[in-house]
Every structure is written in C-alpha cells, then in structure tokens.
Amino acid sequence: MKFTSLRANWRYWVIGILVSTIGVVLARLVAPSYTDKTRAALSGVGRLVAASGLILIAVGVSRRVAVEEQTNP
C-alpha cells in the first residue's frame, strides 16, 4: 500500500474509524446496562452505526481509486 494513497484517503479513514468506534461502544458498553427492549434497540443501532462507519471507509477509498484511474489511464 502506498503512503500517498493513505494520505489521500485520510479523511475517510479517520471519520469511518470514529463512527465505527462509536457504534461498537454503543453496542458493547452502553447497551448492556439497560433492560431487554432498550438493550436490543441500542445494540442494533450500535451495530448499524459500526457497519456504516466501515461502509464509509469503503466508499471513500473506492471514490479515490476511481478518480486515480480516470487521471492515470
């Protein structure tokens, strides 16, 4: 992996990691302290937030790759 590629995608990586971490914290640390229905809802929301963070990274990197492919045929 080239470091220039990582530098170009740093925003997507940082935001995606932060969003994913918030989702994991919500699902694993916050949700267990509540009761049944609230626990299930918070756990589900946390998992969705964590997955959306990973999707954000993937979309950001794929956009950057598409731009690089257009500029360097």
Secondary structure, DSSP 8 states (H G I E B T S, - for coil): --HHHHHHTHHHHHHHHHHHHHHHHIIIIIGGGS-HHHHHHHHHHHHHHHHHHHHHHHHHHHHHHHHHHHH--
